[in-house]
Structure formats: C-alpha cells, structure tokens
C-alpha cells in the first residue's frame, strides 16, 4: 500500500461518497483512480486506431460517416414499423 496526498476538498468528497455507499474511503479513491487510468488507456487506444486508419487511408470522412449513420438510422426505423 502507498500513501497519496489529496486536496482536502477531494478527500472530503471521497469521504461523503464512502459514507453514502457504506464503504471505506480508500475504496472510493481506488475506484476513482482505476476509472481515470482506464479512461486514459481507452483514449490512447482510440488515438492509435485513428492513426492506423489515417495511415491506411481507410478513415471515413465526416460526410461519409454521417451518410452511413443516417442510412443505419433509417433502416432501424423501418424495422420498427
């Protein structure tokens, strides 16, 4: 286990959340850090996908992406009726 310094306002918010959930404040802080790290990892992964698409020339332009999205939406709406 490691020691981490937190701003008093952040720590108080974590304590309130821990009280609300009925868990230890360390669990709230750990979960928040895990979500932050996972989010950062996801952003890096998405950036890598974009770089690969751009390098391969497979990236859709905005107009083409919007056209495909509109076609899919229209198809789903037809299937509902």
C-alpha positions as CSV (number, residue, x, y, z in Angstrom):
1,X,0.0,0.0,0.0
2,X,1.2,3.5,-0.8
3,X,0.5,6.9,0.7
4,X,-1.1,9.6,-1.5
5,X,-1.7,13.2,-0.7
6,X,-5.1,14.6,-1.7
7,X,-6.6,18.0,-1.6
8,X,-8.8,18.4,1.5
9,X,-11.9,19.1,-0.7
10,X,-11.3,16.0,-2.8
11,X,-10.8,13.9,0.3
12,X,-14.0,15.3,1.9
13,X,-15.9,14.4,-1.3
14,X,-14.5,10.9,-1.2
15,X,-15.5,10.6,2.4
16,X,-19.0,11.6,1.7
17,X,-19.3,9.1,-1.2
18,X,-17.8,6.4,1.0
19,X,-20.4,7.2,3.7
20,X,-23.2,7.2,1.2
21,X,-22.1,3.8,-0.1
22,X,-21.2,2.4,3.3
23,X,-17.6,1.6,2.3
24,X,-14.1,2.7,3.2
25,X,-12.8,5.9,1.7
26,X,-9.8,4.1,0.3
27,X,-12.2,2.0,-1.9
28,X,-13.7,5.2,-3.3
29,X,-10.3,6.7,-4.1
30,X,-9.1,3.4,-5.6
31,X,-12.1,3.1,-7.8
32,X,-11.8,6.7,-9.0
33,X,-8.1,6.2,-9.9
34,X,-8.9,3.0,-11.7
35,X,-11.6,4.7,-13.8
36,X,-9.3,7.6,-14.6
37,X,-6.5,5.2,-15.7
38,X,-8.9,3.1,-17.7
39,X,-10.2,6.2,-19.4
40,X,-6.7,7.3,-20.3
41,X,-5.9,3.9,-21.7
42,X,-9.1,4.0,-23.8
43,X,-8.2,7.4,-25.2
44,X,-4.8,6.1,-26.1
45,X,-6.3,3.1,-27.8
46,X,-8.8,5.2,-29.8
47,X,-6.0,7.5,-30.9
48,X,-4.0,4.5,-32.1
49,X,-7.0,3.3,-34.1
50,X,-7.3,6.8,-35.7
51,X,-3.6,6.8,-36.6
52,X,-3.9,3.4,-38.2
53,X,-7.0,4.4,-40.2
54,X,-5.4,7.6,-41.4
55,X,-2.2,5.8,-42.3
56,X,-4.1,3.1,-44.3
57,X,-6.4,5.6,-46.0
58,X,-9.4,3.7,-44.6
59,X,-10.7,6.6,-42.4
60,X,-14.1,7.8,-43.3
61,X,-14.6,11.4,-43.9
62,X,-17.2,13.3,-41.9
63,X,-19.7,13.4,-44.7
64,X,-19.4,9.7,-45.5
65,X,-19.7,8.8,-41.8
66,X,-22.9,11.0,-41.5
67,X,-24.4,9.4,-44.6
68,X,-23.8,5.9,-43.2
69,X,-25.2,6.8,-39.8
70,X,-28.3,8.3,-41.5
71,X,-28.8,5.1,-43.6
72,X,-28.5,2.9,-40.5
73,X,-30.9,5.0,-38.5
74,X,-33.4,4.9,-41.4
75,X,-33.0,1.1,-41.6
76,X,-33.7,0.7,-37.8
77,X,-36.7,2.9,-38.0
78,X,-38.1,0.9,-40.9
79,X,-37.6,-2.4,-39.0
80,X,-39.6,-1.0,-36.0
81,X,-42.6,-0.4,-38.2
